[in-house]
Amino acid sequence: MTTALDQHFALLQQSLDLRAYRQQLLAANMANADTPNYKAVDLNFSAALRGALSGQGQAMPLATDNAAQLQPQSTAEPAAAFVAYQAGNSVRLDGNSVNMNREQAAFARNSLQYEADLTFITGKIKTLASAITG
């Protein structure tokens, strides 16, 4: 059961979840920069966000024995369907395709976008709080 408040914050919630998941992928790429045969991966963020908002790739619901039990609403696992190997990276002799300059730039940009989403959600909360308190 989703409330109007859940629907109001759905886009930013999904965006924050997906950006956090992408940050994990980029960090894993950087951590494996010297691992032989490691192939760099990334999240197709726009496709994952569209999929999350339209309900594609949702995790299977958990079996519950009580109607009061809530289902988890995480986008991290279904987002894995939108993870792909990075195209265009040169592969070194050891088979590794991590480009540290690209990874660091993508990591920094994703961090800024995450902070921007947090700023937007903070602004929405402040607006709602001022509407409630008058």
N, C-alpha and C positions, 0 to 999 in steps of 0.2 A: 504494500500500500504506500503510494507516494503522496506526499502532501504538496501543497502549493509552494512551500518553502524549499522542499527537495527539488522541485522542478525549476525554481528560480535559480538555484545554485548548481544545477546538473552540469551545464557546460563547463563551468570553471572547476568543478570537482573532477570531472573526467579528464580535463586538461592537466590538472595538477598530478593526478594519478599516472597519466601517460608520460608526463615530463619526468617524474621521479623514476619510472621504469626505464626511460631512455637514458637517464643519467647513470643508472646501474650498468646498462649495456656499454656506454662509452667508457665508464671506469674499468669495466672488464677488459675492453679492448686495450686500454693503456696499460693495465696490469699484465697483459699477455703480449706486450710489444716484443719481447725476446723469446717467446715460446715458439719453437719450430712447428711449422705447419698450421699455425693458428690463423684463421681467416676472420678479418674484422667484420662485425655485423652492425646494423643500425636499424632503427625503427622508422617506418614510414608513418610519421606523426599524423599527417592530415588524413590518410586512409584509416589509421587506427582510431582517430577521434570520430570520423564519420561512422565507422563500424560500431564503436562504443555507444554513440548516441542513437543509432538505429537498432541496436540490440543484436547485431551480428556477432558471432563468436562468444556469446555469453557462456559462462561456465555452467555445468550441469547443476541443477539445484540439489541441495543436500536433503537426504531423507530426514524428516522430523517426526517425533512422536507426540508433539504437542503443538497446537495451533499458535501458541504464544511465542514459539521459537522463531527467530528472525533468520532470513537467508542472508549470507554475506553479499555485499555489493562491491566487489573489487574488480578493477579493469586490468590489473597487472597480468593475470594468467591468460585471459582472452587476447590481450595485446600481443602475445607471443606469435599469433598467427600473422602478424604484420611485420615481423622481424625478418630481415633478409641480409645476405652477404653484401657488403659494400662493393659497388661496381666501379671500375676505373682505377683502383689502387694497384700500384705495381707490386709484384710479388718478389720478395728477395730470394736469394739462393736457398735459404733454409725453409722456404715455403710460407713464410709469414707475410701477411698483407697489411699489417698495421702501419699507418702513416701517422706518426706522433703529432706532427704539426696540424694535420686535419682533425685528429681526435681532440687535441687541446682546444682548438678553435670551436669545434662543435660542443665540447663540454662547457666552455665559457658562455657560448651563445645560449645553450639550453638552460644554464643557470640563470642568466638574465631573464629569459622568458618565464622561468619558474617564478622568479621574484616579481615579475610584472603581473603574473596571474594572482599571486598572493596580494599584491597591491590592489588589484581590481576587486578581489573578494573582500578585502578589508574595507574598501570604500562602500561596497554594497551593504556590508554589515553595519557600518556607521550610519548609512542612510536609513536602513530599517530601524536602527536603534533610535535615531532622532525622530523618526515618524511615530514610533511607539511612545516615546517620552514627551514629545511635543515640542 
